[in-house]
Amino acid sequence: MSGETDKDIDGSTVDAMRAQDAAIEVWRFRWAEERDRRYKEVNEEREKALKIKDTADRDALSLDRQIRDYKDEKANELREQINRERLLYATKDDVKSVGEKMEAAIKPLSEYVTGQQGRSGGLNQGWVWILGGIAAIGTLFSIGAVVVGVIIFLSKGVA
């Protein structure tokens, strides 16, 4: 059968339909191969991406571990520094007790100075009276000297 006499409803021959079916099968086969190739490429790229992701995750974990180790190391250094310096500074109770001891040690000296100030205050006031009296006597002598000088000057000028 050559197919020239057999006609289909739309006017095409059976051979033409078989050729068309064969072309469609070839196209389907090529399409399936292309699809499979693309799926394969996508899967290969997905595997590459997963490998990159795994490497990045490992690197991130390593970096995170390094950061935590560094922070822990710095925190330990700070803690050690605080512990060392804790012994260098006085506490509130230490300062209070030293203040009380200083007050107790200075109290006799303070009382002595206060007593001396009271005594020397009286002496100072006595010196003020003595010096005031001397100044008054000096002033009187000065006035007397001036009066004597004027009298002598006037007595020489009249004669």
C-alpha positions in Angstrom: 0.0 0.0 0.0 1.4 3.2 -1.1 -1.3 5.2 0.5 -2.1 7.2 -2.6 -5.6 5.7 -2.9 -6.4 5.7 0.8 -7.6 9.1 1.8 -8.3 10.4 5.2 -11.3 12.6 6.0 -9.4 15.9 5.7 -7.8 14.9 2.4 -4.3 13.8 3.7 -2.9 10.5 3.0 -2.1 7.8 5.5 1.6 7.9 4.5 1.7 11.7 5.1 0.1 11.1 8.5 2.6 8.4 9.3 5.4 10.7 8.3 3.9 13.4 10.4 3.6 11.0 13.4 7.2 10.0 12.9 8.3 13.6 12.8 6.2 14.2 16.0 7.9 11.2 17.6 11.3 12.6 16.7 10.3 16.0 18.0 9.0 14.4 21.2 12.2 12.4 21.6 14.4 15.5 21.1 12.1 17.5 23.4 12.5 14.7 26.1 16.2 14.6 25.6 16.4 18.4 25.9 14.2 18.3 29.0 16.3 15.5 30.5 19.5 17.5 29.7 18.1 20.6 31.3 17.0 18.6 34.4 20.4 17.1 34.6 22.0 20.6 34.3 19.7 22.0 37.0 20.5 19.0 39.3 24.2 19.5 38.7 23.9 23.2 39.5 21.8 22.4 42.5 24.5 20.0 43.7 27.2 22.7 43.1 25.0 25.2 45.0 24.6 22.7 47.9 28.4 22.2 48.0 28.9 25.9 48.1 26.3 26.3 50.8 27.9 23.5 52.8 31.3 25.2 52.5 29.8 28.5 53.4 28.0 27.0 56.4 31.3 25.3 57.6 33.2 28.6 57.1 30.4 30.5 59.0 30.5 28.0 61.9 34.3 28.2 62.0 34.1 32.0 62.0 31.4 31.9 64.7 33.6 29.6 66.8 36.5 32.0 66.4 34.4 35.0 67.3 33.0 33.2 70.4 36.5 32.1 71.5 37.8 35.7 71.1 34.9 37.1 73.1 35.3 34.5 75.8 39.1 35.2 75.9 38.4 39.0 76.2 35.7 38.4 78.9 38.2 36.2 80.8 40.9 38.9 80.6 38.4 41.5 81.8 37.3 39.3 84.7 41.0 38.7 85.7 41.7 42.4 85.5 38.7 43.2 87.7 39.8 40.5 90.2 43.3 42.0 90.2 42.1 45.5 90.7 39.5 44.6 93.2 42.3 44.3 95.8 43.7 47.7 94.9 40.6 49.8 95.8 39.2 50.3 99.2 35.6 49.4 100.0 33.1 51.8 101.6 33.6 50.1 105.0 37.4 50.3 104.6 37.2 54.1 104.0 34.7 54.5 106.8 36.9 52.7 109.4 40.1 54.6 108.3 38.1 57.9 108.6 37.0 57.0 112.1 40.6 56.1 113.1 41.9 59.4 111.6 39.3 61.3 113.6 40.3 59.5 116.8 44.0 60.2 116.1 43.5 63.9 115.3 41.0 64.6 118.1 43.7 65.3 120.8 45.6 67.5 118.4 42.4 69.4 117.5 41.6 69.9 121.2 45.2 71.2 121.9 45.0 73.7 119.0 41.6 74.9 120.1 42.9 75.5 123.6 45.9 77.3 122.3 43.8 79.5 120.1 41.7 80.6 123.1 44.8 81.4 125.1 46.6 83.1 122.2 43.4 85.0 121.4 43.7 86.7 124.9 47.4 87.4 124.4 46.8 88.8 120.9 44.2 91.2 122.3 46.6 92.3 125.1 49.3 93.0 122.4 46.7 95.1 120.6 46.2 97.2 123.7 49.9 97.6 124.3 50.6 98.5 120.7 47.7 100.9 120.7 49.0 102.6 123.9 52.5 102.9 122.3 51.0 104.4 119.2 49.0 106.9 121.3 52.1 107.9 123.2 54.0 108.2 120.0 51.3 110.4 118.5 51.3 112.6 121.6 55.1 113.0 121.4 54.8 113.8 117.7 52.2 116.5 118.4 54.3 117.9 121.2 57.3 118.0 118.9 55.4 119.8 116.2 54.0 122.3 118.8 57.6 122.9 120.1 58.8 123.3 116.6 56.2 125.9 115.7 56.9 127.8 118.9 60.6 127.9 118.2 59.9 128.9 114.6 57.6 131.7 115.7 59.9 132.8 118.4 62.8 133.2 116.0 60.7 135.0 113.5 59.5 137.6 116.0 62.8 138.7 117.2 
